[in-house]
Amino acid sequence: MRLHALLLASLLAPVVHAASLPGTAMTHADARAVLSLNGRWHVIVDPYDNGYFNYRLQPYDAAERPSGGYFLDRDPATPSELIEYDFDTSPSLAVPGDWNSQDDRLFYYEGTVWYRRLFDAPPAAPGARHFLHFGGANYEAHVYLNGKKLGAHVGGFTPFQFEVTGQLRPTGNSLVIRVNNQRHPEGVPTVNTDWWNYGGLTRDIALLETPARYIHDATFTLQRGTTDRVTASVRLDAPAAGATARLEIAELTFSAEAAVDAQGVATFDLHIPGLELWSPEHPRLYEVTVSAAGDRLAERIGFRTIETRGHDILLNGQPVFLRGICLHEENPLRGGRATTPGEARLLLGWARELGCNFVRLAHYPHNEHVARVADEMGLLLWEEVPVYWTIHWDNPATFANASAQLRELIARDKNRASVIIWSMANETPVSAARTDFLRRLCEQTRAADPTRLISAAMEVHADPADINTKVVEDPLAEFTDIVSFNQYIGWYTGLPDDCAKVKWVVNYNKPVLISEFGADALQGRHGDRLARFTEEYQEDLYRKTLPMLERIPQLRGLTPWILCDFRSPRRPLPHIQDGWNRKGLIGENGSRKKAFFVLRAFYEEKAAAEAPPKN
Ligand code: GCB
């Protein structure tokens, strides 16, 4: 009990960042990497947190007992010294990667794992600064370099960094990370989810190098209502009055300069003639270079606008129908976290084959490669934070956790043309506390990024007077740009034939997006269209659902649930589910189920209806 309380206290402690970093990780860590720390890391599985707490349940104090505390990564100084751990001879796991899919004994494991990696410092430029960058660690990570604690991070899915300038040894640096993946009622997500609780160092890790003064952050946006007016801002790590920032797009032989202000920020208001806009049909990216105070950063940027007008979603001023699909960050072919750019290409390639121009990345921030690959491939994205079902709406620490994840996600992906929607939450039951919590997240998002759309997957209810009248009414809709809701008519309520009887009451002058519908089908299981878990049932449900949804006048997109089967401990049904949610249109062996082709045909028609007439 005490252990739990202590863990909880540490979980709820404020998110710690190295003192010099202003709140979020620096933009485009990849471009700064001088040493990848991906690869095999030695691990010690520590369910009782033996490497952290002494037998009085106090955190180890190195001065008091130098052999305790795995973070010290010590070898016995003499044959008689007692040390009861040894990373060198302990097993290893691949990073990035979840531990669950790498070792059968860790399949359901949620406690602490200590990771250790040794590395030599690469030769550094004079005056250079160094940072350790973590793409994400589920859920709580405590980071130690050469026995000294750098800090901790809570959240799981978003990046964090620690400055380590002056703390690196030329050789044999010991980087130790205590990762704890315990679910907590106060957490975001909370204890019950319909997906696998993957733990570990699931994202890239790298050592970054910057000059003494560096560009922490740069933002590029095409102004709404224009095709060639770009706003850009460049923020240095510290004030640099008198400095000048420069922005260049070599392909357009374009360059501009702006003064850096007392806060270290340079703002550009640019007219860029000849700019080709980014769109799914034409995912044009430009290499944009910014330089200031001796630093230089290049980013591949697409320029596009996104807004709503009445019932329409306008991409570059033109109405667009979002032909979407939901996706978990999982590689179904092996049932583990998808972590690499190659896996992002595989999954988004399948979405492309389905005829999609849009993907909902459910239900938490996916790794950074996904949005970069979507930028290249021309897929629009919905990105989400794991405010899922019922979390602790009244708990300030829960809000701080959700808010930090959202802030870190926006900071990471705000330059991706593919990302058009920030989603605040999924299927949260209406209450005053919940709406207040989500309203605050909406306000935060709008302040951080006024250029994108806000939504949340809401719910639908039946009119008590008539079960076939479905009402979408949620006070949260006042704060979102798009009214999105999940509905499972024909699966969790009734049968697919009921779709024909449904009448909709959706009284919002906003675009409507159906963020989920679907049915489980075991790939290769066949039967009558009314037999649950068959491909025919799922196919029939898609056939009946699509015309039902088209009766909503404001319908401007859909993301059925879901592209691929995914692992979920909530799904035990033997021989059918076996720990998998089977609502995928693609099975765990990669085969397309019958419903895949129903949705593809629907999307082909939609795309043909939207395409400009050919001469
Ligand atoms: C939902 C949830 C999703 C589940 C899905 C299901 O409404 O948003 O996370 O996996 O239903 O299959 O029940």
Boltz pocket constraint, residues with backbone or C-beta under 6 A from the ligand:
constraints:
  - pocket:
      binder: B
      contacts: [[A, 194], [A, 363], [A, 426], [A, 427], [A, 486], [A, 516], [A, 561], [A, 581], [A, 583]]
      max_distance: 6.0
